[in-house]
């Protein structure tokens, strides 16, 4: 399905990438056939990072297309990653706790599946044992999908050799049944296209998600067809691809795309990109000769007036302890006067050490001065919101630099 959409979109001039997330198909990872929302979301973010290294790709023009369950995962990516410039969701499967109960056997059925998942996870962690049930079956009621769903049973459609109809890792249930993408709608800042129908899954949830997107750059394309029609039926496929093509190319030619590329925003982005690249000269080039740096909301230390060299010396003694860092910035509000500018925006910093990540989120208030025709930062205030992931990584990163 993903390859089919990728091929069709490439015929409209897009550079497309379809791949197997970890645990599936040609990708590595154990156990096999483990439906792990968190891992898939991370893999999609990594795919964006890869696409930005491809010479032919414009790194500022990355769009996501997601079909069925992938739509919930891609919504999480868009909500967390400002590198995404647009999101198209086709026949999206967006379940919540109520939908899960209706689909998976009521309160008892869901509880039993989550319990079996926990037991399976424990067995895998203790001795590497993986318990499987059929992914789909028309005879075995314990299968993850029980019924005559032709798409998954037909070798001319979804029953391809890379996919297993007889193996669904039981440990998948907890992550899948507790994943709820509906609240993510309020955090999706990018333009959104949703293609759906009354005959596709959970149509009321689609309307709820669409209504909750907090901006007007959104399109709900309501049409005809069953859920599986949107996977490979030529009629629905052609209609969906045409809608995606128009949606993305309209954004590319819109004066609002990409995000307001004022010199002020570019200067701010340059600072954080320089920090990610460990290019301290680049960081210092966008600062005034004195900067009031205020991270008190996070570390409790009072604001201090520092030189660019003092700031970069501090960052250089900490950030290189991580394998990599990535800052995502979005929601810029800029007010510029004759020689002073004020910027407010949201930021998210990912700090990676091995496979572990420490994430810090908050907003920034930055004041810039126009000096010799260049906007330079003179005040940088971080307003801490939350930190997630492995919060012990800063200590490990610092110790790593001392070795």
C-alpha positions as CSV (number, residue, x, y, z in Angstrom):
1,X,0.0,0.0,0.0
2,X,2.7,2.5,1.0
3,X,4.8,1.6,-2.1
4,X,1.7,1.9,-4.3
5,X,1.0,5.5,-3.1
6,X,4.7,6.3,-3.3
7,X,4.9,5.2,-6.9
8,X,1.8,7.1,-7.9
9,X,2.9,10.3,-6.2
10,X,6.3,10.1,-7.8
11,X,4.5,10.2,-11.2
12,X,3.4,13.7,-10.1
13,X,7.0,14.8,-9.6
14,X,7.4,14.1,-5.9
15,X,10.5,12.3,-4.5
16,X,8.9,9.6,-2.3
17,X,10.1,7.2,0.3
18,X,8.3,4.1,1.5
19,X,10.0,1.8,3.9
20,X,9.5,-1.0,6.5
21,X,9.6,0.2,10.1
22,X,11.7,-1.9,12.5
23,X,10.3,-5.4,13.3
24,X,8.7,-5.7,9.9
25,X,9.6,-6.7,6.4
26,X,13.2,-6.0,5.3
27,X,14.0,-3.9,8.4
28,X,15.8,-5.4,11.4
29,X,14.7,-5.5,15.0
30,X,13.4,-8.1,17.4
31,X,10.8,-9.4,18.1
32,X,9.4,-9.7,14.6
33,X,5.9,-8.4,13.9
34,X,5.7,-6.2,17.0
35,X,3.3,-3.4,16.5
36,X,5.0,-0.7,18.5
37,X,3.6,2.8,18.1
38,X,6.5,4.6,19.8
39,X,9.1,2.8,17.7
40,X,7.2,3.5,14.4
41,X,6.9,7.2,15.3
42,X,10.7,7.4,15.9
43,X,11.4,5.6,12.6
44,X,9.2,8.0,10.7
45,X,11.2,10.9,12.2
46,X,14.4,9.1,11.3
47,X,13.1,8.8,7.7
48,X,12.7,12.6,7.6
49,X,16.3,13.0,8.7
50,X,17.4,10.6,5.9
51,X,15.3,12.4,3.3
52,X,17.0,15.7,4.3
53,X,20.4,14.2,3.3
54,X,19.3,13.3,-0.2
55,X,20.7,15.8,-2.6
56,X,17.6,16.0,-4.8
57,X,15.3,16.7,-1.8
58,X,14.5,20.2,-0.6
59,X,14.8,19.7,3.1
60,X,12.3,22.5,3.7
61,X,9.6,20.8,1.7
62,X,8.9,17.5,3.5
63,X,5.4,16.2,3.5
64,X,3.8,13.1,5.1
65,X,1.2,10.8,3.5
66,X,-0.3,8.2,5.8
67,X,-3.0,5.6,5.2
68,X,-5.0,3.8,7.8
69,X,-3.2,3.2,11.1
70,X,-0.1,5.0,9.9
71,X,-2.2,8.2,10.0
72,X,-2.3,8.2,13.8
73,X,1.5,7.7,14.0
74,X,2.1,10.4,11.4
75,X,-0.1,12.8,13.3
76,X,2.3,12.2,16.3
77,X,5.3,13.0,14.0
78,X,3.7,16.2,12.7
79,X,2.7,17.3,16.2
80,X,6.3,16.9,17.4
81,X,8.5,17.7,14.4
82,X,8.5,21.2,12.7
83,X,10.4,19.8,9.7
84,X,7.0,18.4,8.5
85,X,5.4,21.0,6.2
86,X,2.1,19.2,5.5
87,X,0.2,16.1,6.4
88,X,-2.1,14.0,4.2
89,X,-4.2,11.3,6.0
90,X,-6.1,8.8,3.8
91,X,-8.8,6.6,5.3
92,X,-7.2,7.3,8.7
93,X,-7.6,4.8,11.5
94,X,-7.9,7.1,14.6
95,X,-9.2,5.1,17.5
96,X,-9.8,6.2,21.1
97,X,-10.6,4.2,24.2
98,X,-14.3,4.0,23.3
99,X,-13.6,2.8,19.8
100,X,-11.2,0.2,21.1
101,X,-13.8,-1.2,23.3
102,X,-16.3,-1.4,20.5
103,X,-13.8,-3.1,18.1
104,X,-11.9,-5.4,20.5
105,X,-14.5,-7.1,22.6
106,X,-15.6,-4.6,25.1
107,X,-14.0,-3.7,28.5
108,X,-13.3,-7.4,29.2
109,X,-11.8,-8.1,25.8
110,X,-9.5,-5.1,25.9
111,X,-8.4,-5.8,29.5
112,X,-7.6,-9.5,28.6
113,X,-5.6,-8.5,25.6
114,X,-3.6,-5.9,27.5
115,X,-3.0,-8.5,30.2
116,X,-1.8,-11.0,27.7
117,X,0.5,-8.4,26.2
118,X,2.1,-7.7,29.6
119,X,2.7,-11.4,30.1
120,X,4.2,-11.7,26.6
121,X,6.5,-8.7,27.2
122,X,7.7,-10.2,30.5
123,X,8.5,-13.5,28.7
124,X,10.4,-11.8,26.0
125,X,12.4,-9.6,28.4
126,X,13.3,-12.6,30.6
127,X,14.1,-15.3,28.1
128,X,13.6,-14.0,24.6
129,X,10.4,-16.0,24.1
130,X,8.0,-14.4,21.7
131,X,4.3,-15.5,21.6
132,X,2.5,-15.0,18.4
133,X,-1.1,-15.3,17.2
134,X,-2.3,-15.1,13.6
135,X,-2.5,-11.6,12.2
136,X,-5.6,-12.5,10.3
137,X,-7.7,-15.6,10.0
138,X,-11.1,-16.7,8.9
139,X,-11.1,-19.7,11.2
140,X,-9.1,-18.7,14.3
141,X,-11.0,-16.3,16.5
142,X,-7.9,-15.5,18.5
143,X,-6.4,-13.7,15.4
144,X,-5.6,-10.0,15.6
145,X,-8.1,-9.6,12.7
146,X,-10.8,-12.3,12.5
147,X,-12.9,-12.2,9.3
148,X,-12.8,-12.5,5.6
149,X,-10.8,-9.4,4.8
150,X,-9.8,-10.0,1.2
151,X,-7.1,-7.3,1.1
152,X,-5.0,-9.2,3.7
153,X,-5.7,-12.6,2.3
154,X,-5.4,-12.0,-1.4
155,X,-1.8,-12.4,-2.8
156,X,-2.7,-10.0,-5.6
157,X,-3.4,-7.3,-3.0
158,X,-2.0,-7.1,0.6
159,X,-0.9,-10.7,1.1
160,X,2.6,-10.0,-0.2
161,X,5.6,-12.2,0.9
162,X,7.1,-9.4,3.0
163,X,4.0,-9.4,5.2
164,X,3.1,-12.2,7.6
165,X,-0.5,-13.3,7.9
166,X,0.3,-15.8,10.6
167,X,2.4,-13.8,13.1
168,X,1.3,-11.0,15.3
169,X,3.4,-10.5,18.4
170,X,1.0,-10.7,21.4
171,X,3.1,-8.1,23.2
172,X,1.8,-5.6,20.6
173,X,-1.7,-5.4,22.2
174,X,-0.8,-3.0,25.0
175,X,0.9,-0.3,22.9
176,X,-1.7,-0.6,20.1
177,X,-4.8,-0.5,22.3
178,X,-3.7,2.3,24.5
179,X,-2.4,4.5,21.6
180,X,-4.9,7.4,21.2
181,X,-4.1,9.8,18.4
182,X,-7.3,12.0,18.7
183,X,-5.8,14.4,21.3
184,X,-2.9,15.1,18.9
185,X,-5.1,17.1,16.6
186,X,-4.7,20.2,18.8
187,X,-0.9,20.0,18.4
188,X,-0.8,19.7,14.6
189,X,0.3,23.1,13.3
190,X,0.9,22.1,9.7
191,X,-1.6,22.2,6.9
192,X,-3.7,19.0,6.9
193,X,-5.6,17.1,4.2
194,X,-8.0,14.3,5.3
195,X,-9.6,12.0,2.7
196,X,-12.3,9.7,4.1
197,X,-15.8,8.4,3.6
198,X,-18.8,7.1,5.5
199,X,-17.8,3.6,4.4
200,X,-14.3,3.8,5.9
201,X,-13.4,3.2,9.5
202,X,-14.5,5.5,12.4
203,X,-15.9,8.4,10.3
204,X,-17.1,10.3,13.4
205,X,-13.6,10.2,14.9
206,X,-12.2,11.7,11.6
207,X,-14.6,14.6,11.8
208,X,-13.7,15.1,15.5
209,X,-10.0,15.1,14.7
210,X,-10.5,17.5,11.8
211,X,-12.6,19.9,13.9
212,X,-9.9,20.0,16.6
213,X,-7.1,21.0,14.3
214,X,-6.5,24.6,15.6
215,X,-6.1,26.5,12.3
216,X,-7.8,27.0,9.0
217,X,-5.3,25.4,6.7
218,X,-7.1,22.1,6.6
219,X,-9.1,20.2,4.0
220,X,-11.6,17.5,4.6
221,X,-12.2,15.6,1.3
222,X,-15.3,13.4,1.9
223,X,-16.0,10.9,-0.8
224,X,-17.2,7.3,-1.4
225,X,-15.6,3.9,-0.8
226,X,-14.8,1.3,1.8
227,X,-11.7,1.3,4.0
228,X,-9.9,-1.2,1.7
229,X,-10.9,0.7,-1.4
230,X,-8.5,3.4,-0.3
231,X,-5.7,0.9,-0.2
232,X,-5.6,-0.1,-3.8
233,X,-8.9,0.3,-5.6
234,X,-8.0,2.3,-8.8
235,X,-10.9,4.7,-8.3
236,X,-10.2,5.7,-4.7
237,X,-6.5,5.5,-5.2
238,X,-6.5,7.9,-8.1
239,X,-8.8,10.3,-6.3
240,X,-6.7,10.3,-3.1
241,X,-3.4,10.8,-5.0
242,X,-5.0,13.7,-7.0
243,X,-6.1,15.3,-3.8
244,X,-2.6,14.9,-2.2
245,X,-1.0,16.3,-5.4
246,X,-3.2,19.4,-5.4
247,X,-2.8,19.9,-1.6
248,X,1.0,19.8,-1.6
249,X,1.6,21.8,-4.7
250,X,-0.9,24.5,-3.5
251,X,1.2,24.8,-0.3
252,X,4.4,25.0,-2.3
253,X,3.1,27.9,-4.3
254,X,1.4,29.7,-1.4
255,X,3.1,32.8,-0.1
256,X,2.6,31.4,3.4
257,X,4.9,28.5,2.6
258,X,7.5,27.9,3.9
259,X,7.0,29.5,7.3
260,X,7.6,33.2,7.3
261,X,11.2,33.3,6.2
262,X,12.0,36.7,7.5
263,X,15.6,37.5,8.3
264,X,14.7,37.6,12.0
265,X,13.4,34.0,12.0
266,X,16.3,32.8,10.0
267,X,18.8,34.4,12.4
268,X,17.1,32.6,15.3
269,X,17.1,29.3,13.4
270,X,20.7,29.8,12.6
271,X,21.6,29.9,16.3
272,X,20.0,26.6,17.0
273,X,21.2,24.9,13.9
274,X,24.7,26.0,14.8
275,X,24.3,24.4,18.2
276,X,23.1,21.2,16.7
277,X,26.1,21.2,14.3
278,X,28.6,22.2,17.1
279,X,29.5,25.2,14.8
280,X,30.2,27.7,17.5
281,X,31.3,30.4,15.1
282,X,27.9,30.2,13.5
283,X,26.2,30.5,16.9
284,X,28.2,33.5,17.9
285,X,27.6,35.2,14.5
286,X,23.9,35.9,15.4
287,X,24.6,37.3,18.9
288,X,25.1,40.8,20.1
289,X,28.4,41.5,21.9
290,X,26.5,41.0,25.2
291,X,23.5,38.7,25.6
292,X,21.1,38.4,28.6
293,X,20.7,34.6,28.8
294,X,17.9,33.4,31.0
295,X,17.3,29.7,31.6
296,X,16.1,30.2,35.2
297,X,12.8,28.5,34.6
298,X,14.6,25.3,33.9
299,X,17.8,25.2,36.0
300,X,17.0,27.8,38.7
301,X,20.2,29.9,37.9
302,X,19.6,33.6,37.6
303,X,19.7,35.3,34.2
304,X,23.2,36.5,33.3
305,X,24.7,39.0,30.9
306,X,27.3,37.0,28.9
307,X,29.5,37.4,25.9
308,X,28.9,35.1,22.9
309,X,32.2,33.3,23.7
310,X,31.1,32.6,27.2
311,X,27.8,31.2,26.0
312,X,29.3,28.9,23.4
313,X,32.0,27.8,25.9
314,X,29.3,26.6,28.2
315,X,27.4,24.9,25.4
316,X,30.6,23.3,24.0
317,X,31.3,21.8,27.4
318,X,27.9,20.0,27.4
319,X,26.3,19.4,24.1
320,X,29.2,17.4,22.5
321,X,28.6,14.8,25.2
322,X,25.6,13.6,23.3
323,X,25.8,11.7,20.0
324,X,23.6,14.3,18.4
325,X,21.0,17.0,19.2
326,X,18.1,18.4,17.2
327,X,16.2,21.5,17.9
328,X,12.7,21.9,16.4
329,X,11.2,25.5,16.4
330,X,7.7,26.5,15.4
331,X,4.9,29.0,16.0
332,X,7.0,32.2,15.5
333,X,5.3,35.4,16.4
334,X,7.5,38.3,15.4
335,X,7.1,42.0,16.0
336,X,9.7,44.3,14.5
337,X,10.2,48.0,15.2
338,X,12.7,50.3,13.6
339,X,15.8,48.8,15.2
340,X,14.4,46.2,17.7
341,X,12.5,43.0,17.2
342,X,10.6,40.7,19.6
343,X,10.1,37.0,18.8
344,X,8.1,34.4,20.6
345,X,8.2,30.8,19.6
346,X,8.0,27.2,20.8
347,X,11.0,24.9,20.8
348,X,11.8,21.2,21.4
349,X,15.3,19.9,21.9
350,X,16.1,16.2,21.4
351,X,19.4,15.1,22.9
352,X,20.5,11.6,21.9
353,X,23.0,9.3,23.6
354,X,23.0,5.9,21.9
355,X,19.4,4.8,21.6
356,X,18.3,7.0,24.6
357,X,16.8,10.4,24.2
358,X,16.3,13.4,26.6
359,X,13.7,15.8,25.3
360,X,13.2,19.4,26.6
361,X,10.2,21.5,25.5
362,X,9.3,25.1,26.2
363,X,8.8,28.5,24.6
364,X,11.4,31.3,23.9
365,X,11.2,35.0,24.1
366,X,14.0,36.7,22.1
367,X,14.9,40.3,21.6
368,X,17.1,41.3,18.7
369,X,18.7,44.6,17.7
370,X,19.4,45.8,14.2
371,X,23.2,46.5,14.1
372,X,25.0,47.3,10.9
373,X,22.0,46.0,8.9
374,X,22.0,42.7,10.7
375,X,19.6,41.4,13.3
376,X,21.5,40.2,16.4
377,X,20.1,38.6,19.5
378,X,20.6,40.5,22.8
379,X,18.0,38.7,25.1
380,X,17.3,35.0,25.1
381,X,14.8,33.7,27.6
382,X,13.7,30.1,27.8
383,X,10.3,29.3,29.4
384,X,10.5,25.7,30.5
385,X,7.4,23.5,30.0
386,X,8.5,19.9,30.4
387,X,11.2,17.3,30.0
388,X,10.6,13.7,28.9
389,X,12.6,10.6,28.0
390,X,15.8,9.7,29.9
391,X,16.4,12.7,32.2
392,X,19.6,11.1,33.4
393,X,21.3,11.6,30.1
394,X,22.7,15.1,30.9
395,X,24.9,13.6,33.7
396,X,26.0,10.8,31.4
397,X,26.9,13.3,28.7
398,X,28.9,15.4,31.0
399,X,30.8,12.4,32.4
400,X,31.4,11.2,28.8
401,X,33.2,14.5,27.9
402,X,35.4,14.2,31.0
403,X,36.9,10.9,29.8
